[in-house]
Amino acid sequence: MSDELQKQLAVLKDNYLTSLPSKIDDIRKTWASAFASRDDGRSVELHRKAHSLAGSGSTFDQNELSSVSKQLESFVKEHMDAGDLFSEKNSDEIGLLIKEMENSYAGNKSKNNFSNMQTRVELEALGLKVDKMKILIADDDIDNRNRMELIVKSSGHEVYLAADGKEAVELSLLHRPDIILMDVIMPVMTGYDAARQIKKALSDKFVPILFLTAVTDNESLAGCISSGGDDFINKPVHPLILNAKLAAFQRITHMYEKLDEYQRKNEEEMQASKEVLESVIYGNEHKINGLNIWAKSPGHFSGDTHMCRQMDNGHIYVLLCDFTGHGLPAAIGTVFVADLFRTMTSNNAPAIDVLSEINTKMNQILPTGRYCAAIMMDYFPSKKEVLLWNCGLPDVYLVDEHRKIVANYASHNVPLGVLPGAINSEPYKISVADIRKIVFFSDGITEAEDPSGNMYGEEKLVNLIENTVKDNDLFTVIKKDVEIFLDGKKPTDDISLVVFKF
C-alpha cells in the first residue's frame, strides 16, 4: 500500500483509540439498561454492539479487546437462546467481561502499529489492476465504515455508505452498484436479510455481495453464502486481499456480461428462426369453422405440428404430428410434413395417400430411432362420416351433446417413418350423426407435470371432459385446466390439443 494510505489509516486508528472508552462505556450502559428492564430488545442491541466492537478491535489491531468482545458476543447469544440471560450469575459474568475490555484497552492504547498491514507489494505488480467500480459499503460501525471507505476510495472507486441493512437495500436499488461489501450483524435489518432482498430486486444484474465478518464459526459463514452472498472477507480487511477479491469478481462480472450478451443474441436468432419456420409451416394455413387447436412448447421450436384443409370435394382433413425429440431437430421434420401435406391436398389427394406419402418420406429422411406419431382425420360433412387413422398417439375421444365420451379410438398403426411404403391398416370408420365433438392430442397433455412432478394423466382429462358444464366451451376448459395444472412450469414435452366441433 502507498505511504499516504498508510498514514491515513494510522489517523483513523488514532481516532478509533480515542473513541474506545465511550464505546466500552456504551456497552456497559446497554447491559445495565437491559438487565434493569429485562428487555430482550436491549439484549439484542448488546449482542450487536459486542459484535461490532469485536470486528473493529480486530480491524485496528486491538486483538485482546477483540477477543474479549467475541466472548461477550457469544455469551450473550448463548444465554439469550437459553432464556436465562438475566440471572444474577450471568450479570456478574458480563460485568467481568466488560471489565476485561477496559483492561485490554488500557494495556494497548499506546500501541499504534499496523503489524497486519505491512505488506509492501504493489497491487499492480501482482496483476491486480481493477477498473473503477461503484461499491456499496454497509457496516453499522462508523470506524469500520470509514476505514473501508478510505481503502476503496484510494483505489479510485465510487463509494456509497450504508449504516444498516435497510439503507443498504435502498441504496442498492438507487445506485445499482457493481459490488457490495456487507457487514453481517447490523441494526434495523441484518446483512443476511439485506442480501436476500438485494439479490431478488437486482435479479437482472450480477451484483456480487462480499460479507465483511468477524465471525469464524462454520454456521455463520455458511449463512453468508446461503443468504445470497458470493464470498466473505474476515476482518481485519487487508487492502491487498480486498483488491484481489475485487479484481476476481470484476472478471466474473465481465464473464456474466459476455454471457448475457451471447444469450441475448442467441435469443434474437432463435426467435427469428422460429418466425421463419412458423411462416413456412403455417403461412398458408386454412381456417376451418369449428376447429380449435392449442400448441405449447417448452422451447422455441416444437416437434408437434398440425395441418388442416377443406378440400374442393367438401372433405375436411386435419393432421396432427408429434415427432420424437424436442427443439430444432424435431421441428425440422415438421417442415417436410407441411410441404407434403400442402402439395398433396392441393392436388385433391385422398387422405390415405397423404398419410402414406408422409410415411414414405419420413422413413427415408428420419434417422434410425426417430419417428413421427400422427393422427389423420378425414371428415365428410354431407355423410356425417369420419375416417380416422391413429398412428402412435393417445386415444381419440368422441363426445356427444351431453358431454359424455361415447367412444375412444386407440392407436392401431405404428408411427410414421418406422416402416417403409404405404399405410396398409384400415381406418376407423365413424358415424358422427349424434356426435358433438372429437378430441385428440399429443402425449404432452397427459404427461404434463405440475411443479411437484405429478403427471396430468388420462384419467384427469376424461373426468374433466365428462364433468364440464354443458354451456362451457370444451376446448377452452381443457386448455385452461392444463395451464392451471402446470402452474407456470414449462411443459416437459410439446403440447398439442385439437377439438373439432361437428
C-alpha positions as CSV (number, residue, x, y, z in Angstrom):
1,M,0.0,0.0,0.0
2,S,1.1,3.6,-0.5
3,D,2.7,5.6,2.3
4,E,-0.1,8.1,2.1
5,L,-2.7,5.4,2.5
6,Q,-0.8,4.0,5.5
7,K,-0.7,7.4,7.1
8,Q,-4.4,8.0,6.6
9,L,-5.2,4.6,8.1
10,A,-3.0,5.4,11.1
11,V,-5.0,8.6,11.6
12,L,-8.2,6.5,11.6
13,K,-6.7,4.2,14.2
14,D,-5.8,7.1,16.5
15,N,-9.4,8.4,16.2
16,Y,-10.7,4.9,17.0
17,L,-8.5,4.5,20.1
18,T,-9.7,7.9,21.3
19,S,-13.3,6.7,20.9
20,L,-12.9,3.3,22.6
21,P,-13.6,4.4,26.2
22,S,-17.0,5.7,25.1
23,K,-17.7,2.6,23.1
24,I,-17.0,0.3,26.1
25,D,-19.0,2.6,28.4
26,D,-21.9,2.4,25.9
27,I,-21.8,-1.4,26.2
28,R,-21.9,-1.2,30.0
29,K,-24.9,1.2,29.9
30,T,-26.7,-1.0,27.4
31,W,-26.3,-4.1,29.6
32,A,-27.4,-2.1,32.7
33,S,-30.5,-1.0,30.9
34,A,-31.3,-4.4,29.6
35,F,-30.8,-6.1,33.0
36,A,-32.8,-3.5,34.9
37,S,-35.8,-3.8,32.5
38,R,-35.3,-7.4,31.5
39,D,-35.7,-6.1,27.9
40,D,-34.9,-8.6,25.2
41,G,-34.6,-5.8,22.6
42,R,-31.8,-4.2,24.6
43,S,-30.1,-7.6,24.9
44,V,-30.1,-7.9,21.1
45,E,-28.6,-4.4,21.0
46,L,-25.9,-5.5,23.4
47,H,-25.1,-8.6,21.2
48,R,-24.8,-6.4,18.1
49,K,-22.6,-3.8,19.9
50,A,-20.3,-6.6,21.2
51,H,-20.1,-8.0,17.6
52,S,-19.3,-4.5,16.3
53,L,-16.5,-4.0,18.8
54,A,-15.1,-7.4,18.1
55,G,-14.8,-6.5,14.4
56,S,-13.4,-3.0,14.8
57,G,-11.0,-4.2,17.5
58,S,-9.6,-6.8,15.1
59,T,-9.5,-4.2,12.3
60,F,-7.4,-1.7,14.4
61,D,-5.0,-4.3,16.0
62,Q,-6.8,-4.4,19.3
63,N,-6.7,-8.1,19.3
64,E,-7.1,-8.7,23.0
65,L,-10.1,-6.3,23.1
66,S,-11.5,-8.1,20.0
67,S,-11.1,-11.5,21.7
68,V,-13.0,-10.4,24.9
69,S,-15.7,-8.8,22.8
70,K,-16.2,-12.0,20.9
71,Q,-16.5,-13.8,24.2
72,L,-19.2,-11.3,25.3
73,E,-21.0,-11.7,22.0
74,S,-21.0,-15.5,22.2
75,F,-22.0,-15.4,25.9
76,V,-25.0,-13.1,25.3
77,K,-26.2,-15.1,22.3
78,E,-25.9,-18.4,24.1
79,H,-27.9,-17.3,27.1
80,M,-30.4,-15.3,25.0
81,D,-31.2,-18.6,23.2
82,A,-31.3,-20.4,26.6
83,G,-33.7,-17.8,28.0
84,D,-31.6,-17.3,31.2
85,L,-29.6,-14.2,30.3
86,F,-30.9,-12.0,33.2
87,S,-29.8,-14.2,36.0
88,E,-27.5,-12.7,38.7
89,K,-24.8,-15.2,37.9
90,N,-24.8,-14.2,34.2
91,S,-24.9,-10.5,35.1
92,D,-21.7,-10.9,37.1
93,E,-20.1,-12.8,34.2
94,I,-21.0,-10.0,31.8
95,G,-19.7,-7.4,34.2
96,L,-16.3,-9.2,34.4
97,L,-16.1,-9.4,30.6
98,I,-16.8,-5.6,30.3
99,K,-14.0,-5.0,32.9
100,E,-11.7,-7.1,30.8
101,M,-12.5,-4.9,27.8
102,E,-11.4,-1.9,29.8
103,N,-8.2,-3.6,30.9
104,S,-7.3,-4.7,27.4
105,Y,-7.8,-1.2,26.1
106,A,-5.6,0.3,28.8
107,G,-2.8,-2.1,28.0
108,N,-2.9,-1.5,24.3
109,K,-3.8,2.2,23.9
110,S,-0.2,3.2,23.2
111,K,0.5,0.6,20.6
112,N,-0.2,2.4,17.4
113,N,1.2,0.0,14.9
114,F,-0.2,-1.8,11.9
115,S,1.6,-5.1,12.1
116,N,-1.1,-6.7,9.9
117,M,-0.8,-4.0,7.3
118,Q,2.9,-4.2,6.4
119,T,2.8,-5.9,3.0
120,R,4.7,-3.6,0.7
121,V,3.9,-5.4,-2.5
122,E,2.3,-3.1,-5.1
123,L,-1.0,-4.2,-6.3
124,E,0.0,-3.7,-10.0
125,A,2.9,-6.0,-9.5
126,L,0.5,-8.8,-8.8
127,G,-1.6,-8.0,-11.8
128,L,-4.5,-6.8,-9.6
129,K,-5.4,-3.7,-11.6
130,V,-9.1,-3.1,-11.1
131,D,-11.2,-0.8,-13.2
132,K,-13.3,1.9,-11.5
133,M,-16.4,0.4,-9.9
134,K,-19.4,1.6,-7.9
135,I,-19.0,0.0,-4.5
136,L,-21.6,0.0,-1.7
137,I,-20.2,-0.4,1.9
138,A,-22.7,-1.5,4.5
139,D,-21.5,-1.5,8.1
140,D,-23.1,-0.2,11.3
141,D,-19.7,0.6,12.9
142,I,-18.6,4.0,11.8
143,D,-14.9,3.3,12.3
144,N,-15.0,0.2,10.2
145,R,-17.1,2.0,7.6
146,N,-14.6,4.9,7.4
147,R,-11.7,2.6,7.1
148,M,-13.3,0.6,4.3
149,E,-14.3,3.8,2.5
150,L,-10.7,5.1,2.7
151,I,-9.2,1.8,1.3
152,V,-11.8,1.6,-1.5
153,K,-11.6,5.3,-2.5
154,S,-7.8,5.1,-2.6
155,S,-8.1,2.7,-5.5
156,G,-10.3,5.2,-7.4
157,H,-13.7,3.6,-6.9
158,E,-17.0,5.4,-6.4
159,V,-18.3,4.7,-2.9
160,Y,-21.8,4.6,-1.2
161,L,-22.2,4.1,2.5
162,A,-25.0,2.4,4.4
163,A,-25.3,2.2,8.2
164,D,-27.7,-0.7,8.3
165,G,-29.3,-3.4,6.1
166,K,-32.4,-1.4,5.2
167,E,-30.3,1.5,4.0
168,A,-28.1,-0.9,2.0
169,V,-31.2,-2.2,0.2
170,E,-32.4,1.3,-0.6
171,L,-29.0,2.5,-1.9
172,S,-28.6,-0.7,-4.0
173,L,-31.9,0.0,-5.8
174,L,-31.0,3.6,-6.2
175,H,-27.4,3.3,-7.5
176,R,-27.2,-0.3,-8.7
177,P,-23.6,-0.8,-7.5
178,D,-21.1,-3.1,-9.2
179,I,-20.3,-4.8,-5.9
180,I,-21.4,-4.7,-2.3
181,L,-19.3,-5.1,0.9
182,M,-21.8,-6.1,3.6
183,D,-21.4,-6.5,7.3
184,V,-23.4,-9.4,8.8
185,I,-24.9,-8.1,12.1
186,M,-26.5,-4.7,11.7
187,P,-29.5,-2.9,13.2
188,V,-32.9,-2.5,11.5
189,M,-32.0,-5.3,9.1
190,T,-29.3,-7.8,9.1
191,G,-26.8,-8.3,6.3
192,Y,-28.4,-11.7,5.6
193,D,-31.8,-10.3,5.1
194,A,-30.5,-7.3,3.1
195,A,-28.5,-9.7,0.8
196,R,-31.7,-11.7,0.1
197,Q,-33.7,-8.6,-0.8
198,I,-30.9,-7.1,-3.0
199,K,-30.4,-10.3,-5.0
200,K,-34.1,-10.5,-5.6
201,A,-34.5,-6.9,-6.6
202,L,-31.4,-6.8,-8.8
203,S,-32.0,-10.2,-10.4
204,D,-31.4,-8.7,-13.9
205,K,-27.8,-8.0,-13.0
206,F,-24.9,-9.9,-11.3
207,V,-24.1,-7.9,-8.2
208,P,-21.5,-9.7,-6.1
209,I,-22.0,-9.4,-2.3
210,L,-18.9,-9.9,-0.1
211,F,-19.7,-10.2,3.5
212,L,-17.3,-8.4,5.9
213,T,-17.3,-10.5,9.1
214,A,-15.5,-11.2,12.3
215,V,-17.4,-14.4,12.8
216,T,-15.5,-17.6,12.3
217,D,-17.9,-20.4,13.1
218,N,-18.9,-22.6,10.2
219,E,-22.7,-22.0,10.6
220,S,-22.4,-18.2,10.4
221,L,-20.0,-18.4,7.4
222,A,-22.4,-20.8,5.7
223,G,-25.2,-18.3,6.4
224,C,-23.3,-15.7,4.4
225,I,-23.4,-17.8,1.3
226,S,-26.9,-19.3,1.7
227,S,-28.4,-15.8,2.1
228,G,-27.2,-14.8,-1.3
229,G,-23.6,-13.8,-0.6
230,D,-20.9,-14.7,-3.1
231,D,-17.9,-14.6,-0.8
232,F,-16.8,-13.3,2.6
233,I,-13.7,-11.5,3.9
234,N,-12.7,-11.8,7.5
235,K,-11.9,-8.7,9.5
236,P,-9.5,-7.0,9.6
237,V,-9.7,-6.5,5.8
238,H,-6.3,-6.1,4.2
239,P,-6.2,-3.8,1.2
240,L,-4.2,-6.3,-0.8
241,I,-6.8,-9.1,-0.1
242,L,-9.7,-6.7,-0.8
243,N,-8.3,-5.6,-4.1
244,A,-7.6,-9.2,-5.1
245,K,-11.3,-10.1,-4.3
246,L,-12.5,-7.0,-6.3
247,A,-10.3,-8.0,-9.3
248,A,-11.6,-11.5,-9.2
249,F,-15.3,-10.5,-9.0
250,Q,-14.8,-7.9,-11.7
251,R,-13.5,-10.7,-14.0
252,I,-16.6,-12.8,-13.1
253,T,-18.9,-9.8,-13.7
254,H,-17.3,-9.3,-17.2
255,M,-17.9,-13.0,-17.9
256,Y,-21.5,-12.7,-16.9
257,E,-21.9,-9.6,-19.1
258,K,-20.4,-11.5,-22.1
259,L,-22.7,-14.5,-21.3
260,D,-25.8,-12.2,-21.1
261,E,-24.8,-10.6,-24.5
262,Y,-24.4,-14.1,-26.0
263,Q,-27.7,-15.2,-24.6
264,R,-29.4,-12.1,-25.9
265,K,-28.1,-12.5,-29.4
266,N,-28.9,-16.2,-29.3
267,E,-32.4,-15.4,-28.2
268,E,-32.8,-13.0,-31.1
269,E,-31.5,-15.5,-33.6
270,M,-33.7,-18.3,-32.2
271,Q,-36.8,-16.0,-32.3
272,A,-36.1,-15.0,-35.9
273,S,-35.6,-18.7,-36.8
274,K,-38.8,-19.6,-35.1
275,E,-40.8,-17.0,-37.0
276,V,-39.3,-18.1,-40.3
277,L,-40.1,-21.8,-39.5
278,E,-43.7,-21.0,-38.5
279,S,-44.1,-18.9,-41.6
280,V,-43.0,-21.8,-43.7
281,I,-45.3,-24.3,-41.9
282,Y,-48.4,-22.2,-41.2
283,G,-48.1,-19.3,-43.6
284,N,-50.9,-20.5,-45.8
285,E,-52.9,-22.3,-43.2
286,H,-56.6,-22.8,-44.0
287,K,-59.2,-21.7,-41.4
288,I,-61.8,-24.4,-40.6
289,N,-65.0,-23.5,-38.8
290,G,-65.4,-25.4,-35.6
291,L,-61.7,-26.4,-35.4
292,N,-59.7,-25.2,-32.4
293,I,-56.0,-26.0,-31.9
294,W,-53.7,-25.2,-29.0
295,A,-49.9,-25.7,-29.2
296,K,-47.4,-25.1,-26.4
297,S,-43.7,-25.9,-26.4
298,P,-41.0,-26.0,-23.7
299,G,-38.6,-24.1,-26.1
300,H,-38.6,-22.0,-29.2
301,F,-39.1,-24.9,-31.6
302,S,-41.8,-27.6,-31.4
303,G,-41.7,-31.2,-32.6
304,D,-45.5,-31.1,-32.8
305,T,-47.3,-29.7,-35.8
306,H,-50.8,-29.6,-37.2
307,M,-52.2,-29.1,-40.7
308,C,-55.8,-28.7,-41.9
309,R,-57.6,-28.1,-45.2
310,Q,-61.1,-28.1,-46.6
311,M,-60.9,-29.9,-49.9
312,D,-62.7,-29.0,-53.1
313,N,-65.0,-32.1,-52.7
314,G,-66.1,-30.9,-49.2
315,H,-63.9,-33.2,-47.2
316,I,-62.0,-31.7,-44.2
317,Y,-58.6,-33.0,-43.4
318,V,-56.9,-32.5,-40.1
319,L,-53.4,-33.9,-39.4
320,L,-51.6,-33.8,-36.0
321,C,-48.0,-35.0,-35.9
322,D,-45.7,-35.5,-32.9
323,F,-42.0,-36.0,-33.8
324,T,-39.7,-37.8,-31.3
325,G,-37.3,-35.5,-29.5
326,H,-37.5,-31.8,-28.8
327,G,-36.3,-28.5,-30.2
328,L,-34.9,-27.8,-33.6
329,P,-34.0,-31.4,-34.6
330,A,-37.6,-32.4,-34.1
331,A,-39.0,-29.2,-35.6
332,I,-37.1,-29.7,-38.9
333,G,-39.3,-32.7,-39.7
334,T,-42.4,-30.6,-39.4
335,V,-41.3,-28.6,-42.4
336,F,-41.3,-31.7,-44.7
337,V,-44.8,-32.7,-43.3
338,A,-46.2,-29.3,-44.0
339,D,-44.8,-29.2,-47.5
340,L,-46.1,-32.7,-48.4
341,F,-49.5,-32.0,-46.9
342,R,-50.0,-28.8,-48.8
343,T,-48.7,-30.2,-52.1
344,M,-50.9,-33.3,-52.0
345,T,-54.0,-31.6,-50.7
346,S,-53.7,-29.0,-53.5
347,N,-53.9,-32.0,-55.9
348,N,-57.0,-33.3,-54.0
349,A,-55.2,-36.5,-53.0
350,P,-57.2,-38.9,-50.7
351,A,-56.3,-38.7,-47.1
352,I,-54.8,-42.2,-47.1
353,D,-52.4,-41.2,-49.9
354,V,-51.4,-38.1,-48.0
355,L,-50.6,-40.2,-44.9
356,S,-48.8,-42.8,-46.9
357,E,-46.6,-40.3,-48.7
358,I,-45.6,-38.7,-45.4
359,N,-44.8,-42.1,-44.0
360,T,-42.6,-42.9,-47.0
361,K,-40.7,-39.6,-46.8
362,M,-40.3,-39.8,-43.1
363,N,-38.9,-43.4,-43.4
364,Q,-36.3,-42.1,-45.9
365,I,-35.1,-39.0,-44.1
366,L,-35.5,-39.7,-40.4
367,P,-32.5,-41.3,-38.6
368,T,-32.9,-44.7,-37.0
369,G,-34.9,-44.5,-33.8
370,R,-36.7,-41.3,-34.9
371,Y,-40.3,-41.3,-36.0
372,C,-43.5,-39.3,-36.1
373,A,-46.7,-40.3,-34.2
374,A,-49.7,-38.9,-36.0
375,I,-53.5,-38.7,-36.3
376,M,-55.2,-38.1,-39.6
377,M,-58.9,-37.2,-39.7
378,D,-60.9,-37.1,-42.9
379,Y,-64.4,-35.7,-42.2
380,F,-67.1,-35.8,-44.9
381,P,-69.8,-33.3,-43.7
382,S,-72.5,-34.4,-46.2
383,K,-72.3,-38.0,-44.9
384,K,-71.6,-37.2,-41.3
385,E,-68.7,-39.7,-41.5
386,V,-65.2,-39.6,-40.3
387,L,-62.2,-41.7,-41.4
388,L,-59.6,-41.8,-38.7
389,W,-56.0,-43.1,-38.6
390,N,-54.3,-43.2,-35.2
391,C,-50.6,-43.9,-35.7
392,G,-49.0,-43.9,-32.2
393,L,-50.8,-41.0,-30.5
394,P,-53.1,-41.3,-27.4
395,D,-56.7,-42.3,-27.7
396,V,-59.1,-40.1,-29.6
397,Y,-62.4,-39.3,-27.9
398,L,-65.9,-38.8,-29.4
399,V,-68.1,-36.6,-27.2
400,D,-71.9,-36.3,-27.5
401,E,-74.1,-33.3,-26.8
402,H,-74.3,-34.3,-23.1
403,R,-70.5,-34.2,-22.8
404,K,-70.2,-37.9,-22.4
405,I,-67.4,-39.8,-24.1
406,V,-69.3,-42.3,-26.3
407,A,-66.2,-43.9,-27.9
408,N,-62.4,-43.8,-27.9
409,Y,-60.1,-44.9,-30.6
410,A,-56.6,-46.2,-29.6
411,S,-53.6,-46.3,-31.9
412,H,-53.9,-49.0,-34.5
413,N,-50.9,-48.3,-36.6
414,V,-47.2,-47.8,-36.0
415,P,-45.9,-44.2,-36.1
416,L,-44.9,-42.7,-39.4
417,G,-41.4,-43.3,-40.6
418,V,-41.0,-46.7,-38.8
419,L,-41.9,-48.9,-41.8
420,P,-41.4,-48.2,-45.5
421,G,-44.2,-47.9,-48.0
422,A,-47.9,-47.1,-47.9
423,I,-50.2,-47.3,-44.8
424,N,-51.9,-50.6,-45.0
425,S,-54.2,-50.5,-42.0
426,E,-57.8,-49.7,-42.4
427,P,-59.1,-46.5,-40.9
428,Y,-61.7,-46.3,-38.2
429,K,-65.0,-45.5,-39.9
430,I,-67.1,-43.4,-37.6
431,S,-70.6,-42.1,-37.9
432,V,-70.8,-38.7,-36.2
433,A,-74.5,-38.0,-36.8
434,D,-75.1,-37.9,-33.0
435,I,-71.6,-36.7,-32.1
436,R,-70.9,-33.2,-31.0
437,K,-67.1,-33.1,-30.8
438,I,-64.0,-35.1,-31.4
439,V,-60.9,-34.6,-29.2
440,F,-57.4,-35.7,-29.9
441,F,-54.0,-34.6,-28.6
442,S,-50.3,-35.4,-28.3
443,D,-48.9,-37.1,-25.2
444,G,-47.6,-33.7,-24.0
445,I,-51.1,-33.2,-22.5
446,T,-51.3,-36.4,-20.4
447,E,-47.6,-36.3,-19.5
448,A,-47.7,-32.6,-18.4
449,E,-46.1,-32.2,-14.9
450,D,-47.0,-29.8,-12.2
451,P,-44.2,-28.2,-10.1
452,S,-44.2,-31.2,-7.8
453,G,-43.6,-33.6,-10.6
454,N,-47.2,-35.1,-10.7
455,M,-48.5,-36.0,-14.2
456,Y,-51.8,-34.7,-15.5
457,G,-52.8,-38.1,-16.8
458,E,-55.6,-39.5,-19.0
459,E,-58.0,-40.1,-16.1
460,K,-58.0,-36.4,-15.1
461,L,-58.7,-35.4,-18.8
462,V,-61.6,-37.9,-19.1
463,N,-63.1,-36.6,-15.8
464,L,-62.7,-33.1,-17.0
465,I,-64.5,-33.7,-20.3
466,E,-67.4,-35.5,-18.8
467,N,-67.9,-33.1,-15.9
468,T,-67.7,-29.9,-17.9
469,V,-70.8,-27.7,-17.7
470,K,-72.7,-28.1,-20.9
471,D,-72.7,-24.5,-22.0
472,N,-68.9,-24.1,-21.5
473,D,-66.5,-24.4,-24.4
474,L,-64.8,-27.7,-24.1
475,F,-61.6,-26.6,-25.9
476,T,-61.2,-23.6,-23.5
477,V,-61.9,-25.7,-20.5
478,I,-59.2,-28.3,-21.3
479,K,-56.6,-25.7,-22.2
480,K,-57.2,-23.6,-19.1
481,D,-57.2,-26.7,-16.8
482,V,-53.8,-27.9,-18.2
483,E,-52.3,-24.4,-17.8
484,I,-53.5,-24.2,-14.2
485,F,-52.0,-27.7,-13.6
486,L,-48.7,-26.6,-15.0
487,D,-48.8,-23.6,-12.6
488,G,-46.2,-21.6,-14.5
489,K,-43.8,-24.6,-15.0
490,K,-42.6,-25.2,-18.6
491,P,-44.0,-28.4,-20.1
492,T,-41.6,-31.3,-20.3
493,D,-42.9,-32.1,-23.8
494,D,-44.5,-30.3,-26.7
495,I,-48.3,-30.0,-26.1
496,S,-50.9,-30.1,-28.9
497,L,-54.7,-30.2,-28.4
498,V,-57.3,-30.5,-31.2
499,V,-61.0,-30.1,-30.6
500,F,-63.3,-30.2,-33.6
501,K,-67.0,-29.4,-33.4
502,F,-69.1,-31.2,-36.0
